[in-house]
Amino acid sequence: MTVDDDENSIKTLVYGLYRQRRHLTSLLPNPRPILLCGSPGSGKTTLVNYMANMLKLPFTKVSAKFFELENVKNESHILYLTELDHLDGNIHSIHSLLVNTNITKEKKIVLVGSCEDKWSLPSDILDIFEVIDMHGYSTREKAAIVSEFIWPKFKRSKSISAELSVEAIELILKYTDLTKIERVLSRLCSDHDQSITCDKIVRVLGLPPHDYTQDESSFKCNSPGICNGLSYNSDGTGSILKFEMVGVPGSKSMKTTGRLGDILKESCHVASSLAEWIIYSNELPLKISKSDNEKLIQRLNNTTVHLHVPQGGIQKNGPSAGIVIFMGYLSLLLQKKIDDTIAMTGELTLSGKILPIGGLREKLSVKGIKTVIIPRGNRRDLIEWYCDCTDDDILKFAHDEKKCLTSSEKYNRWNFDKTIENWIFKETQLQVVYVETVQDLVSAVWLNLPSKF
Protein backbone atom coordinates (compact mmCIF):
# COMPACT_ATOMS: atom_id res chain seq x y z
CA MET A 1 0.00 0.00 0.00
CA THR A 2 1.23 3.46 -0.84
CA VAL A 3 0.86 6.51 1.33
CA ASP A 4 0.15 9.94 -0.10
CA ASP A 5 2.80 12.19 1.42
CA ASP A 6 1.12 15.39 0.26
CA GLU A 7 -0.25 16.44 3.63
CA ASN A 8 -1.25 19.88 2.34
CA SER A 9 -3.62 18.39 -0.21
CA ILE A 10 -5.81 16.89 2.52
CA LYS A 11 -5.20 19.19 5.48
CA THR A 12 -8.70 20.60 5.06
CA LEU A 13 -10.17 17.23 6.03
CA VAL A 14 -9.21 17.33 9.70
CA TYR A 15 -9.38 19.97 12.41
CA GLY A 16 -6.61 19.59 14.98
CA LEU A 17 -5.91 15.99 16.07
CA TYR A 18 -2.20 16.49 15.32
CA ARG A 19 -0.97 13.80 17.69
CA GLN A 20 -3.55 11.28 16.53
CA ARG A 21 -2.73 12.01 12.89
CA ARG A 22 0.99 11.53 13.50
CA HIS A 23 0.30 8.26 15.30
CA LEU A 24 -1.94 7.09 12.48
CA THR A 25 0.49 8.17 9.75
CA SER A 26 3.30 6.19 11.41
CA LEU A 27 1.17 3.04 11.12
CA LEU A 28 0.09 3.43 7.50
CA PRO A 29 3.06 1.88 5.64
CA ASN A 30 2.29 -1.48 7.29
CA PRO A 31 -1.11 -1.01 8.90
CA ARG A 32 -2.23 -3.34 11.66
CA PRO A 33 -5.76 -3.30 13.16
CA ILE A 34 -6.36 0.17 14.61
CA LEU A 35 -8.82 1.06 17.38
CA LEU A 36 -10.09 4.63 17.73
CA CYS A 37 -11.42 5.15 21.24
CA GLY A 38 -13.51 8.21 22.08
CA SER A 39 -16.98 9.63 22.60
CA PRO A 40 -19.37 10.45 19.71
CA GLY A 41 -18.25 13.56 17.85
CA SER A 42 -14.59 13.27 18.86
CA GLY A 43 -13.36 12.90 15.27
CA LYS A 44 -13.14 9.12 14.82
CA THR A 45 -14.87 8.95 11.43
CA THR A 46 -13.02 12.08 10.32
CA LEU A 47 -9.73 10.36 11.11
CA VAL A 48 -10.76 7.29 9.10
CA ASN A 49 -11.62 9.57 6.18
CA TYR A 50 -8.17 11.15 6.57
CA MET A 51 -6.63 7.66 6.51
CA ALA A 52 -8.59 6.72 3.38
CA ASN A 53 -7.28 9.80 1.59
CA MET A 54 -3.70 9.06 2.66
CA LEU A 55 -3.93 5.48 1.35
CA LYS A 56 -6.22 6.38 -1.58
CA LEU A 57 -8.61 3.61 -0.57
CA PRO A 58 -12.40 3.54 -0.15
CA PHE A 59 -13.74 2.70 3.27
CA THR A 60 -16.82 0.76 4.32
CA LYS A 61 -18.49 1.72 7.59
CA VAL A 62 -20.31 -1.12 9.36
CA SER A 63 -21.70 -1.44 12.87
CA ALA A 64 -19.96 -4.32 14.63
CA LYS A 65 -23.35 -5.44 15.96
CA PHE A 66 -24.50 -6.33 12.43
CA PHE A 67 -21.17 -7.38 10.90
CA GLU A 68 -21.08 -10.69 9.00
CA LEU A 69 -17.76 -12.18 7.96
CA GLU A 70 -19.03 -13.59 4.66
CA ASN A 71 -20.05 -10.11 3.48
CA VAL A 72 -16.49 -8.72 3.51
CA LYS A 73 -15.62 -7.35 0.06
CA ASN A 74 -12.96 -9.08 -2.04
CA GLU A 75 -11.15 -5.85 -2.80
CA SER A 76 -8.62 -3.58 -1.18
CA HIS A 77 -10.42 -1.18 1.15
CA ILE A 78 -10.66 0.10 4.71
CA LEU A 79 -13.18 -1.81 6.83
CA TYR A 80 -14.42 0.52 9.55
CA LEU A 81 -16.22 -1.34 12.35
CA THR A 82 -18.05 0.95 14.77
CA GLU A 83 -19.47 0.20 18.24
CA LEU A 84 -17.00 -2.54 19.07
CA ASP A 85 -17.92 -2.09 22.73
CA HIS A 86 -21.52 -3.12 21.91
CA LEU A 87 -20.84 -6.48 20.27
CA ASP A 88 -23.56 -8.36 22.16
CA GLY A 89 -23.89 -11.76 20.45
CA ASN A 90 -21.76 -10.95 17.41
CA ILE A 91 -18.40 -11.37 19.10
CA HIS A 92 -17.60 -14.60 17.22
CA SER A 93 -17.54 -12.93 13.77
CA ILE A 94 -15.35 -10.08 15.02
CA HIS A 95 -13.00 -12.45 16.82
CA SER A 96 -12.62 -14.59 13.68
CA LEU A 97 -11.82 -11.53 11.58
CA LEU A 98 -9.17 -10.31 14.01
CA VAL A 99 -7.52 -13.61 14.85
CA ASN A 100 -7.44 -14.97 11.28
CA THR A 101 -5.04 -12.42 9.79
CA ASN A 102 -5.10 -14.28 6.45
CA ILE A 103 -8.56 -12.85 5.80
CA THR A 104 -7.35 -9.27 5.93
CA LYS A 105 -4.04 -10.02 4.17
CA GLU A 106 -5.55 -11.94 1.26
CA LYS A 107 -8.24 -9.34 0.66
CA LYS A 108 -5.86 -6.44 1.40
CA ILE A 109 -8.17 -5.03 4.03
CA VAL A 110 -7.14 -2.33 6.48
CA LEU A 111 -9.17 -2.91 9.63
CA VAL A 112 -10.20 0.04 11.80
CA GLY A 113 -12.49 -0.22 14.80
CA SER A 114 -14.08 2.36 17.06
CA CYS A 115 -15.54 2.33 20.54
CA GLU A 116 -16.37 4.63 23.44
CA ASP A 117 -14.99 2.43 26.23
CA LYS A 118 -12.00 0.31 25.26
CA TRP A 119 -11.90 -1.39 28.67
CA SER A 120 -15.26 -3.03 28.01
CA LEU A 121 -13.70 -5.04 25.14
CA PRO A 122 -12.48 -8.59 25.77
CA SER A 123 -8.76 -8.49 26.52
CA ASP A 124 -7.85 -10.85 23.66
CA ILE A 125 -9.56 -8.52 21.18
CA LEU A 126 -8.13 -5.33 22.69
CA ASP A 127 -4.59 -6.74 22.56
CA ILE A 128 -4.79 -7.15 18.78
CA PHE A 129 -5.46 -3.45 18.17
CA GLU A 130 -3.16 -0.46 18.06
CA VAL A 131 -5.17 1.94 20.23
CA ILE A 132 -5.45 5.65 19.41
CA ASP A 133 -7.30 7.64 22.09
CA MET A 134 -9.57 10.43 20.90
CA HIS A 135 -10.73 13.33 23.07
CA GLY A 136 -13.89 15.41 23.03
CA TYR A 137 -13.73 18.86 21.47
CA SER A 138 -14.20 22.02 23.51
CA THR A 139 -17.11 24.33 22.67
CA ARG A 140 -14.71 26.66 20.90
CA GLU A 141 -13.26 23.79 18.84
CA LYS A 142 -16.74 22.54 17.92
CA ALA A 143 -17.72 26.01 16.74
CA ALA A 144 -14.55 26.20 14.63
CA ILE A 145 -15.28 22.79 13.07
CA VAL A 146 -18.80 23.88 12.12
CA SER A 147 -17.57 27.21 10.73
CA GLU A 148 -14.56 25.89 8.80
CA PHE A 149 -15.70 22.41 7.72
CA ILE A 150 -19.35 21.45 8.18
CA TRP A 151 -21.09 24.67 7.14
CA PRO A 152 -19.02 25.30 3.96
CA LYS A 153 -19.61 21.69 2.87
CA PHE A 154 -23.33 21.98 3.65
CA LYS A 155 -23.59 25.27 1.73
CA ARG A 156 -22.02 23.73 -1.35
CA SER A 157 -24.34 20.72 -1.27
CA LYS A 158 -27.46 22.91 -0.90
CA SER A 159 -26.26 25.84 -3.07
CA ILE A 160 -26.69 28.26 -0.18
CA SER A 161 -24.95 31.62 -0.09
CA ALA A 162 -25.96 32.70 3.43
CA GLU A 163 -23.41 32.97 6.21
CA LEU A 164 -23.68 31.48 9.69
CA SER A 165 -22.72 33.68 12.64
CA VAL A 166 -20.69 32.48 15.61
CA GLU A 167 -23.67 33.17 17.88
CA ALA A 168 -25.92 31.00 15.72
CA ILE A 169 -23.38 28.17 15.69
CA GLU A 170 -23.02 28.23 19.47
CA LEU A 171 -26.81 28.16 19.84
CA ILE A 172 -27.18 25.23 17.42
CA LEU A 173 -24.58 23.27 19.39
CA LYS A 174 -26.86 23.46 22.43
CA TYR A 175 -29.39 21.33 20.54
CA THR A 176 -27.11 18.71 19.01
CA ASP A 177 -23.59 17.31 18.78
CA LEU A 178 -21.31 17.35 15.76
CA THR A 179 -22.45 13.94 14.50
CA LYS A 180 -26.04 15.11 13.93
CA ILE A 181 -25.58 18.79 13.17
CA GLU A 182 -26.17 18.43 9.41
CA ARG A 183 -29.68 17.12 10.11
CA VAL A 184 -30.38 20.20 12.22
CA LEU A 185 -29.00 22.48 9.49
CA SER A 186 -31.30 20.77 6.97
CA ARG A 187 -34.31 21.51 9.18
CA LEU A 188 -33.28 25.14 9.50
CA CYS A 189 -32.84 25.53 5.72
CA SER A 190 -35.94 23.60 4.65
CA ASP A 191 -38.08 26.69 3.88
CA HIS A 192 -37.61 29.36 1.22
CA ASP A 193 -35.64 31.57 3.62
CA GLN A 194 -32.32 29.75 3.90
CA SER A 195 -30.66 32.28 6.19
CA ILE A 196 -30.10 31.09 9.77
CA THR A 197 -30.49 33.52 12.66
CA CYS A 198 -30.75 32.93 16.39
CA ASP A 199 -34.45 33.86 16.29
CA LYS A 200 -35.10 31.38 13.49
CA ILE A 201 -33.27 28.63 15.38
CA VAL A 202 -35.55 29.07 18.40
CA ARG A 203 -38.69 29.25 16.21
CA VAL A 204 -37.82 26.03 14.38
CA LEU A 205 -36.15 23.99 17.13
CA GLY A 206 -37.88 25.40 20.20
CA LEU A 207 -36.19 26.56 23.37
CA PRO A 208 -32.68 25.12 23.82
CA PRO A 209 -32.44 22.22 26.28
CA HIS A 210 -31.79 23.45 29.80
CA ASP A 211 -28.49 22.11 31.09
CA TYR A 212 -28.64 22.14 34.87
CA THR A 213 -24.92 21.45 35.12
CA GLN A 214 -24.03 24.54 33.07
CA ASP A 215 -26.50 26.88 34.80
CA GLU A 216 -24.47 29.29 36.91
CA SER A 217 -27.32 29.85 39.38
CA SER A 218 -27.57 26.11 40.08
CA PHE A 219 -24.10 25.60 41.51
CA LYS A 220 -23.56 28.73 43.59
CA CYS A 221 -21.89 27.55 46.79
CA ASN A 222 -23.68 29.87 49.19
CA SER A 223 -23.21 27.97 52.44
CA PRO A 224 -20.55 25.87 54.19
CA GLY A 225 -20.44 22.24 53.11
CA ILE A 226 -21.04 22.86 49.40
CA CYS A 227 -18.26 22.31 46.86
CA ASN A 228 -18.14 22.17 43.06
CA GLY A 229 -16.74 19.04 41.43
CA LEU A 230 -16.17 18.24 37.76
CA SER A 231 -17.58 15.25 35.92
CA TYR A 232 -16.79 13.55 32.62
CA ASN A 233 -19.95 12.51 30.78
CA SER A 234 -20.47 9.60 28.40
CA ASP A 235 -21.16 11.96 25.48
CA GLY A 236 -17.66 13.44 25.74
CA THR A 237 -18.67 16.61 27.55
CA GLY A 238 -17.85 17.87 31.02
CA SER A 239 -20.12 19.36 33.64
CA ILE A 240 -20.26 20.83 37.12
CA LEU A 241 -21.20 18.32 39.80
CA LYS A 242 -22.22 19.95 43.06
CA PHE A 243 -21.56 18.11 46.32
CA GLU A 244 -23.79 19.22 49.20
CA MET A 245 -23.25 18.44 52.87
CA VAL A 246 -25.33 19.28 55.92
CA GLY A 247 -24.66 18.35 59.53
CA VAL A 248 -27.09 17.64 62.36
CA PRO A 249 -26.45 16.80 66.03
CA GLY A 250 -25.67 13.14 66.51
CA SER A 251 -22.73 10.76 66.41
CA LYS A 252 -19.77 10.99 64.03
CA SER A 253 -21.04 9.40 60.81
CA MET A 254 -21.79 10.14 57.16
CA LYS A 255 -24.64 8.96 54.96
CA THR A 256 -24.79 9.49 51.21
CA THR A 257 -27.53 9.91 48.61
CA GLY A 258 -27.61 10.83 44.92
CA ARG A 259 -27.08 7.43 43.27
CA LEU A 260 -23.38 7.15 44.07
CA GLY A 261 -21.39 4.18 42.79
CA ASP A 262 -19.16 1.95 44.92
CA ILE A 263 -15.92 3.71 43.95
CA LEU A 264 -17.39 7.10 44.80
CA LYS A 265 -18.58 5.77 48.16
CA GLU A 266 -15.05 4.54 48.84
CA SER A 267 -13.82 8.06 48.08
CA CYS A 268 -16.24 9.30 50.74
CA HIS A 269 -14.65 6.95 53.30
CA VAL A 270 -11.13 8.04 52.36
CA ALA A 271 -11.99 11.75 52.39
CA SER A 272 -13.82 11.63 55.73
CA SER A 273 -11.10 9.53 57.41
CA LEU A 274 -8.35 11.86 56.18
CA ALA A 275 -10.27 14.98 57.22
CA GLU A 276 -10.85 13.52 60.68
CA TRP A 277 -7.18 12.56 61.09
CA ILE A 278 -6.04 16.04 60.05
CA ILE A 279 -8.41 17.65 62.53
CA TYR A 280 -7.36 15.32 65.37
CA SER A 281 -3.71 16.02 64.54
CA ASN A 282 -4.29 19.76 64.05
CA GLU A 283 -2.40 19.54 60.73
CA LEU A 284 -4.51 22.08 58.84
CA PRO A 285 -2.45 24.97 57.38
CA LEU A 286 -4.92 27.47 58.86
CA LYS A 287 -3.16 28.34 62.15
CA ILE A 288 -5.98 27.04 64.36
CA SER A 289 -5.29 27.47 68.07
CA LYS A 290 -5.28 24.47 70.39
CA SER A 291 -8.50 25.54 72.12
CA ASP A 292 -10.29 26.14 68.80
CA ASN A 293 -9.10 22.76 67.52
CA GLU A 294 -10.53 21.07 70.62
CA LYS A 295 -13.90 22.68 69.86
CA LEU A 296 -13.56 21.49 66.27
CA ILE A 297 -12.91 17.92 67.46
CA GLN A 298 -15.96 18.12 69.69
CA ARG A 299 -18.09 19.29 66.75
CA LEU A 300 -16.69 16.46 64.62
CA ASN A 301 -17.54 13.82 67.22
CA ASN A 302 -21.11 15.08 67.62
CA THR A 303 -22.12 15.68 64.01
CA THR A 304 -23.97 13.36 61.66
CA VAL A 305 -23.20 14.39 58.08
CA HIS A 306 -25.44 13.87 55.07
CA LEU A 307 -23.75 14.10 51.65
CA HIS A 308 -25.99 14.51 48.63
CA VAL A 309 -25.11 14.89 44.94
CA PRO A 310 -28.05 16.35 42.96
CA GLN A 311 -29.58 14.80 39.83
CA GLY A 312 -30.30 11.52 41.55
CA GLY A 313 -31.46 9.90 38.32
CA ILE A 314 -27.90 9.90 36.98
CA GLN A 315 -25.37 7.29 38.15
CA LYS A 316 -22.17 8.86 39.50
CA ASN A 317 -18.94 6.98 40.06
CA GLY A 318 -15.17 7.21 40.00
CA PRO A 319 -12.40 8.34 42.36
CA SER A 320 -11.91 11.88 41.02
CA ALA A 321 -14.28 13.51 43.53
CA GLY A 322 -12.06 12.64 46.49
CA ILE A 323 -10.75 16.16 47.01
CA VAL A 324 -14.25 17.61 46.50
CA ILE A 325 -15.68 15.50 49.33
CA PHE A 326 -12.69 16.27 51.53
CA MET A 327 -13.08 20.04 51.09
CA GLY A 328 -16.85 19.90 51.50
CA TYR A 329 -16.44 18.01 54.78
CA LEU A 330 -13.86 20.49 56.08
CA SER A 331 -16.02 23.40 54.94
CA LEU A 332 -18.96 22.06 56.93
CA LEU A 333 -16.96 21.37 60.10
CA LEU A 334 -15.04 24.65 59.96
CA GLN A 335 -18.14 26.60 58.85
CA LYS A 336 -16.02 28.23 56.12
CA LYS A 337 -17.58 28.82 52.70
CA ILE A 338 -15.84 27.77 49.49
CA ASP A 339 -15.74 30.32 46.67
CA ASP A 340 -18.50 29.41 44.21
CA THR A 341 -16.28 30.24 41.22
CA ILE A 342 -13.91 27.36 42.12
CA ALA A 343 -14.32 23.76 40.95
CA MET A 344 -11.93 20.90 41.60
CA THR A 345 -11.15 17.31 40.64
CA GLY A 346 -8.59 14.82 41.95
CA GLU A 347 -8.23 11.42 43.57
CA LEU A 348 -7.31 11.42 47.25
CA THR A 349 -5.14 8.96 49.18
CA LEU A 350 -5.16 8.32 52.92
CA SER A 351 -1.68 9.79 53.16
CA GLY A 352 -2.98 13.11 51.81
CA LYS A 353 -1.55 12.83 48.29
CA ILE A 354 -3.62 13.98 45.31
CA LEU A 355 -3.42 11.69 42.28
CA PRO A 356 -4.10 12.41 38.58
CA ILE A 357 -7.53 11.73 37.11
CA GLY A 358 -8.95 11.05 33.64
CA GLY A 359 -11.16 13.03 31.29
CA LEU A 360 -9.52 16.35 32.17
CA ARG A 361 -9.90 17.89 28.73
CA GLU A 362 -13.63 17.21 28.77
CA LYS A 363 -14.01 18.44 32.34
CA LEU A 364 -12.47 21.79 31.43
CA SER A 365 -15.27 22.47 28.92
CA VAL A 366 -17.54 23.70 31.73
CA LYS A 367 -18.83 27.26 31.96
CA GLY A 368 -19.63 29.57 34.85
CA ILE A 369 -16.52 29.07 36.98
CA LYS A 370 -13.22 30.92 36.99
CA THR A 371 -10.72 28.56 38.66
CA VAL A 372 -10.15 24.82 38.46
CA ILE A 373 -7.99 22.97 40.97
CA ILE A 374 -6.40 19.85 39.48
CA PRO A 375 -3.63 17.40 40.43
CA ARG A 376 -0.10 18.47 39.53
CA GLY A 377 0.30 15.15 37.72
CA ASN A 378 -2.39 16.15 35.23
CA ARG A 379 -0.30 18.92 33.71
CA ARG A 380 0.94 16.38 31.17
CA ASP A 381 -2.64 16.12 29.83
CA LEU A 382 -2.76 19.88 29.32
CA ILE A 383 0.58 19.72 27.49
CA GLU A 384 -0.80 17.02 25.16
CA TRP A 385 -3.97 19.04 24.60
CA TYR A 386 -1.97 22.14 23.70
CA CYS A 387 0.27 20.20 21.30
CA ASP A 388 -2.73 18.43 19.73
CA CYS A 389 -4.31 21.77 18.88
CA THR A 390 -1.23 23.81 17.96
CA ASP A 391 1.16 21.19 16.54
CA ASP A 392 3.88 22.63 18.78
CA ASP A 393 6.86 20.41 19.63
CA ILE A 394 5.91 18.33 22.65
CA LEU A 395 9.55 17.50 23.42
CA LYS A 396 10.45 20.95 24.73
CA PHE A 397 7.56 20.80 27.18
CA ALA A 398 8.42 17.21 28.11
CA HIS A 399 12.00 18.19 29.01
CA ASP A 400 10.78 21.17 31.05
CA GLU A 401 8.24 18.99 32.85
CA LYS A 402 10.79 16.29 33.64
CA LYS A 403 13.20 18.87 35.04
CA CYS A 404 10.50 20.30 37.31
CA LEU A 405 9.14 16.99 38.57
CA THR A 406 12.54 15.49 39.39
CA SER A 407 13.37 18.39 41.71
CA SER A 408 13.10 17.73 45.44
CA GLU A 409 12.24 21.39 46.04
CA LYS A 410 8.52 22.04 45.84
CA TYR A 411 8.97 25.53 44.43
CA ASN A 412 10.94 24.10 41.48
CA ARG A 413 8.14 21.63 40.70
CA TRP A 414 5.92 24.64 39.99
CA ASN A 415 8.62 26.71 38.30
CA PHE A 416 7.65 25.93 34.70
CA ASP A 417 6.98 27.95 31.57
CA LYS A 418 3.40 29.28 31.62
CA THR A 419 2.72 28.88 27.88
CA ILE A 420 0.36 25.97 28.51
CA GLU A 421 -1.60 27.69 31.27
CA ASN A 422 -1.94 30.90 29.24
CA TRP A 423 -3.25 28.91 26.28
CA ILE A 424 -5.73 27.02 28.50
CA PHE A 425 -7.04 30.34 29.82
CA LYS A 426 -7.44 31.65 26.27
CA GLU A 427 -9.33 28.51 25.22
CA THR A 428 -11.52 28.01 28.30
CA GLN A 429 -11.37 31.23 30.35
CA LEU A 430 -10.27 29.08 33.29
CA GLN A 431 -7.33 29.65 35.61
CA VAL A 432 -5.65 26.35 36.43
CA VAL A 433 -4.27 25.74 39.93
CA TYR A 434 -2.19 22.62 40.62
CA VAL A 435 -2.08 20.73 43.92
CA GLU A 436 -0.05 17.75 45.14
CA THR A 437 -1.25 17.37 48.74
CA VAL A 438 -4.26 18.30 50.84
CA GLN A 439 -2.17 21.07 52.40
CA ASP A 440 -1.81 22.56 48.91
CA LEU A 441 -5.55 22.11 48.43
CA VAL A 442 -6.61 23.87 51.63
CA SER A 443 -4.18 26.69 50.90
CA ALA A 444 -5.50 27.03 47.34
CA VAL A 445 -9.09 27.32 48.52
CA TRP A 446 -8.76 29.47 51.64
CA LEU A 447 -5.32 31.07 51.76
CA ASN A 448 -4.84 32.04 48.09
CA LEU A 449 -1.23 30.85 48.23
CA PRO A 450 -0.97 29.20 44.80
CA SER A 451 -1.10 32.43 42.80
CA LYS A 452 2.57 31.75 42.03
CA PHE A 453 1.56 28.50 40.31
DAGIBEL-V534619 format. One line per field, one symbol per residue. ss: DSSP state (H for helix, E for strand, L for the rest). phi: phi as a letter, one per 40 degrees, with the letter a starting at -180 (. if undefined). A space follows every 50 residues. Layout:
BEGIN
ss->???
phi->???
END
This chain:
BEGIN
ss->LLLLLLHHHHHHHLLLLHHHHHHHHHHHLLLLLEEEELLLLLLHHHHHHH HHHHHLLLEEEEEHHHLLHHHLLLLLEEEEEELHHHLLLLHHHHHHHHHL HHHHHHLLEEEEEEELLHHHLLHHHHLLLEEEELLLLLHHHHHHHHHHHH HHHHHHHHLLLLLLLHHHHHHHLLLLLHHHHHHHHHHHLLLLLLLLLHHH HHHHHLLLLLLHHHLHHHHLLLLLLEEEEEEELLLLLEEEEEEEEEEEEL LLEEEEELLELHHHHHHHHHHHHHHHHHHHHLLLLLLLLHHHHHHHHHHH HLEEEEEEELLLLLLELLLLLHHHHHHHHHHHHHLLLLLLLEEELLEELL LLEEELLLLHHHHLLLLLLLEEEEEHHHHHHHHHHHHHHHLLLHHHHHHH HHHHHLLLLHHHHLLLLLHHHHHHHHHHLLEEEEELEHHHHHHHHHHLHH HHL
phi->.bbccccccbcccbbgfcccccccccccdbcbdbbcbicdgchccccccd cccccfbcbbbbcccbcbccccccacaccbccfccbcfcccccccccccc cccccccfbccbbaacbccccdcccccccccbcbbcccdcccccccccbc cdcccccbfbbccbcccccccdcccacccbccccccccbccccccbbccc dccccgccdcbdcbcdccbccbadgbacbbbbcccgbbacbcbbbbbbdi ccaabbahfccccccccccccccccccccccfcccbfccccccccccccd cbbcbbbbbdgccbcbahcccdcccdccccdcccfbcbdccbbaaicbbc cgcbccbbgcdcccccbgbbbbbbcdcccdcccccdcccbgccccccccc ccccccccccdccbcbccdccccdcccbgbccbcbbbccdcccccbbfcc dcc
END
